[in-house]
Amino acid sequence: MQFYNEAKSLIKVNIRDYGMYIALFIIMLTFSIMTDGLFMSSRNISNLIDATGYIAVLAVGMTLVIVIRHIDLSVGFAAGFLGAITAVLLTQAGVPFYITIPIILVLGIVVGLFNGLLVAQFGIPSFVASLAGMLIFRGALLRVTEKTGTIIIKDDHFNAIGNGFIPSIAKVNGLNLLSLILGAILIVIYVYSELSKRSSKLKYNFEVVSKSIFVVKVVFVSAIIAYITWILAGYNGFSWTVIIVLLVVVIYHFLTTSTVLGRHIYAVGSNPEAANLSGISVKKITYIVFGSMGMLSALSGILFTSRLQSATTTAGTLFELDAIAAAYVGGVSAAGGVGKVTGSIIGAIVMASLSSGMNLMGIGISYQYMIRGAVLAAAVIFDVVTRKKRA
C-alpha cells in the first residue's frame, strides 16, 4: 500500500515528465492492436525511428530555444538550404563527405549566431528575426536548386548516414549481435547514471524516492531499452541515424543537466532579469543557444538530404513546425525555464508514431493533420493547467 501511495504521489508531482511516456505507451499499444501487430514490427519501428531523426535533432535545439523564451522559425529552410549546399559540395565541387560534413556544421553555427545577433544585440523579437531568416533561406534554397530542381547525390558513404546500418559482426538467432551489445551498453550507462545521481543526492541529504520505487523505475526503463534494441536487432540493427540521434541526446542531456552552462540556460529561461543581476550574461546564453540551434539545423539538413540521397526545392518545408510541436509535446513550457532534451525526443517519437500508425490504418492526410494539431493543443493546455496548479 505504501508503494502504491508513493508511486501515485510521484506520478502526480512529476506528471509533466511522466505524462508523455504514458501517452507514447498508449499510442503504441493502441496502434499495435488496431494494426494486428504490424505497427510494432521490426521493419516499421526501424523506419519510424529513422524517419524521425532529422526532426528529433531539431527538437533538441528547439527545446533550448523555447526554454530561454524564444522561438526559431528559420530552422526548417535553414536545414533545407544547408542540405542543398551539402549536395553541391559533394557533387559539383567534389569535396569528400568527411570534409563536407564539418564545413556544413560550421556554416550552421554561423547561421545560428546570425539569428542570435539579431535577437541579443539588436533586440529584435525572435519570432520576427527567425521569420526573416526563414524567408531568406527559402529563397537561397530555391536559388541553389533552380537549375536542376533536384541534386542527386551518388556518394555511398554520405548516403549511408541516412539509410545505412551499423555492421553486424555476427547473427544470434537472426538478431544483429553488435546492436544487442550496444543496447546492453546503453542499459549499463543508464543504470550507472541513475545510481550515481541517487548516490549524489543521498550524499548531500536531498530527498530521493524509496528503493522499491527506484528499482521499479530502473527496471522499467531498462526493459524498454532492451525491447526496442531487440526489435531493431531483428531487422537490420541500429541505423547510423539512430546512433547520431543518441549521441546528440547524450551530449545535450549532459550539457543541460550536469554543467554550469546548462544551469545558466535554465536560469535565463526562468527569469532573465534575475539571471542578469546574478552575473549571468543573457546575451552570451542567447548566442550559444541560437548557435547550437544553427548547428543542429545543419545536422538535420545532412540527415534529411542523406535519407533522400538528394537535395530538393521543397526540403525543409514545415520542419520548424514539427520541431516546435515535438518540443511542446515533449514537455517544454511556453513560459520558458522548463523542458528536457529527452522529453523533446519522446515528443518527436509521439508525433511520428501518430503519423505512422494512421498511415498503416489508411487514415486520410487531412484527418492526420487535424489529429496532430489536436495533440499539440492538448499538450499546451496541459502545460498551462499544470503551471496554474503549481502557482
N, C-alpha and C positions, 0 to 999 in steps of 0.2 A: 504493500500500500504506500509506503514511504517512497519507494522507487517511482511508482505511478505519479504521485503528487509532485515529486521533484521534476520528473520529465514533463509533466503538464505545465508547471511553472516556468521551466526552462524554455519551452516552445513559445509560451505566451510572451515572455520577456524578449526573446530573440526571434520573434515572428518574421521580422524583415529578412533575417538571414536564412531561416529555415523554410519560409513560405515558398520561395522559388524552387527549392529542391522537391518539396511536396508537389508543387504544380507540375514539374517536369516528370515526376514519377507517375502522376495521374494521367498526364498526356500520353506518355509512352505505353502505359498499361491499357488505356482506352483504345489507342490506335492498334496495338498488338492484338487485342481481342476482336476489333472490328475488321481487321485485315487477315484474320486467321493466322497470325504469327508472322506474316510477311514483313511487317514494319520492323520487327526485331531480328530479321535475318542478317547474317554477316555482311552480305553484299550491300543491303540498304543502309545499315548503320555506318559502314565504311564510307559509302558515297555521301551520306548525310554529313558526317564529320568533315570530310574533305571539302564539300561544298560550303561549309560554314567557315572554313579557315580564314578567308580574306575579310569576312565581316567580323570574325572574332578578334583579330588583331586590331581592327579599327575600334571595336567596342572597348578594348582595354584602354586605348588612348583617350577615347571619348569620355570614359568614366572619370578620368583625372581632370579633364577639361570641365566637366559638369560639376565635379567636386569643388573646383575653385570658382564656381558660379559663372561660368562662361559657356559658350557653345561654338562649334566649328562646323559650318555648313559646307566648307570648301573641300573636305576630305575625300568625297566621292570622286569628283572630277580631277582632284589632285592625284588620286590613285590611278585614274584612267590615263591622265597625261603622262605621269611618270612611267606607267606601264608601256605607253607608246614610245617614250624616249628609250626605254629598255630595248624594245623591239628594233628601233633604229640603230642603236649601238651594236646590237648583235648581228643584224642582217646587212645593214648598209655600211657601217663603219668597220665591221669585222673585229670588234673588241671581244676578247674571251669573256665567258659568263662570269668567271671568278673575279674579274676586274670590273665588269659592268655592274654587278650587284652592289659592291661598296660605293661606287660612284652614284648610283641611284639613291642609296640610303642617305648619303651626304647631301644630295640635292633635296631630298625630303626634309632633312633638318633645316636647310636654308629656307625652304618654303614655309615651314612651321614658324621659324624665327621671324619671317616677314609678317605673318599674322600676329605674332607676339608683339612685334614692334608697333603695329597699328593700334593694338589694344592697350599695351602697357605704357608706351611712350607718348602716343598722341591722344589716348583716352577715347578712341572710337569704340562704341559698343561692339562686342564680339560678333553679335548677330549681323550687323551691317558690314563689318570688316571681312568676315568669312563669306558673306553673300557676294561681296565684290570679288573675293578670291575664287568663288565657285564659277562666276561668270568668266573671269579671266582664264581659268584652267579649262573651262568648257570650250572657249574659243581656241585656246592653244592646242587642245586635243584635236579639234577639227582641222586646224592648220597643219598639224603634223601628219594626219592621216588623209588629207584631202586628195592626194594624188592617186592612191591605190584603194582607199576606203578601208582596207584590211591589210595589215602587215603580217604575213605568215612567218613564223619562227621555226626553223628546222634544226636548232641546236638541241640535240638529245639530252645533254646534261642539264640545260636550263629547263626544258620541258618536263624533266623527271621531278623537279621541285613540286609541281602541281599535280603530277599524275603517277609518279613512281612510288615504290615502297622500299623499306629498308630490306637488305638482302636476308635471305633465310639460310642460316648456317646448317640447318637440318630440319626435318619434319618429325613431330612427335604426335602420332595418331592423327595425322593430317593438319596439325597445328604448327604455325611458324615459331620455331624454338627461340629465335632472337627476340621476337615480340613478347613471348612469355617471360623471358629473362628481364626485359625492360619493364614489363608490368610488375614483376616481383621487386625490382629495384625501386619503382615508384611507390609501392606499398611500404617498403622499408624506410624510404625517405620520409613519407607521410607519418608513419608511426613514430620515427625518431623525432620529427619536428613537434608532434603533439606531446610526446613525453618530455621533450626539452622545455616547451612552453609551460607545461604544468609544473615541472620542477622549479623553473624560474619564478613562477607565481608563488609557489609554496615557500620558496626561499625568502621572499620579501613579504610574506604573510598576506598575500592577496587572496581574495575569495575564489575558490575553484569548485567545480561540480564534484559530486561523490565519485568514488572509484567505480561503482557499478555503472553509473551514467557514462563516465569517461570510457570505460571498456566497451559498452554498447555502441557509443559513437564511433570509436576507432574501428571496431569490428565491422560496423555497418558500412562506413566509407571504404574500408579496405575491400570488403566484399563487392562493392560497386566497381571499384577499380579492377578487381580480379575478373568480374563478369564481363566488363567492356573489353578487357585485354583478351579474354577467351573468345569473345565474339569476333574481334578484329583478327586474331591469330587464325581463326577458322577460315578466313577469306585470303587475303594477301599479307596480313600483318599490319603493323603500323606504317602509315604513309609518311613521306617526308613532310607533308603539310602538317600532320598531327605532331610530329617531332618539333617543327618550328613553332607551332602554337604553344606547345607545352613549355618550350624554352622561354618564350615571351611571357607566359603566365608566371613561371617560376621566378624569373628575373624581376618582373614588376611587382609580384607579390612580396618578394624580399625587400625591394626598394621602398614599398609603401608601408610595410609593417615593421621593419627592423632597422631602419636608418633614420638619421636626423632629417634628411630631405623629405622622407615620407611624412614625418610628423609635422614638418613645416607646411607641406601641401594641404594637409587636413586642417591645420591651424588657420591658414589663409581662407580656406573654404568655409570654416565655421564662423569666423569673424575677421574680415580683412583689416579693419581698423585696429582691433586689439592686437592682431598679429604684427602689424606695422609698429605699434607702440612698444611691443615687446622685443623689437630689434630684428624681426624677420623682414627681409626685402620682398615685398609683394611683387614688385616689378621683376625681380630675378626669378621668382617662382613662376610667374606668368610666362616668361621667356622659356624656362625649362619645360613646362608642361606643353606649350604650343610647339616647341622644337621637337619634343618627344612625339607629339601627335603627327607632325610632319613626317618623321622617320617611319612611324607605323603606317602612315598613308602610303609611303613608298613601298614598304614591305607588302602591304595589301595589294598594291598595283602589280608587284612582282608575282605574288601568288596567283592573282586572277589571270594575268597575261600568260603565265606558265600553264595554268589549267586549260585555258582556251588554245594554247600554243599559237597565239596571235594577238595583235592589238587591233581593236575595232573603234569605230567612231562613237559607239554607244557605251563604251567601257566606263564604269564609274557612276552610271545613272542610278540614283536612289540609294547608293551605298551609304551616304551620310544618314539618311533616314533609318535604314536598317540598323546602323551602328547606334544611333540615338535610342531607338526602340529597344535594342538588346541591353543597353546600359540601364534604362529605366526599369525594364522587366527584371533585370538582374539586381535591383535594389538600390540604385543610386538615387539620391534625393534631389528633387528640383530646387530645394532651398540651399543646396551646397553643403559641403562638410561631411557628407555621409555617402558611402559607396565602396564596394570592394572589387578588386580586379577579378577575383574568382567568380564573383556574382555576375559580372558582365559576360563571362564565358558561358555560364549557365543560361543567362538571358539569351545569348546568341543561339544556343542549342535549343532552347524552348521555341524560339521563333522559327528556326529551321525545322524542328520536329513537327510543328503545326503545318508548315508548307509541305513537307514530305508525306505526312500522314494523310493530308487532304488530297494530295496528288494521287496517292495509292487508292484512295476511295473514290476518285473520279469527280471530286467537288470542283465546280467551275471557278475560274480565276477571280471572277467578280466577288463571289462569296468568300474566297480566301482572303482578299484584301479587307473585306468588311470584318471578318473574324479576327484577323491580326490587329486591325485597328481597335476593335473592342478589347482585346487582350491588353494592348498598350494603355488604353484609357483606364482599364481596371487597375493596372499597375500603378499609375499616377494617383488614382483615387485612393488606393491602398496606402501610398506614401503619405498623402495629405492626412488621412484619417489617423494613421499611427503617430504622425508628428503632433496632431492635436491631442491625442491621448497622453503622450509624453509630456506635453506642455501643461 
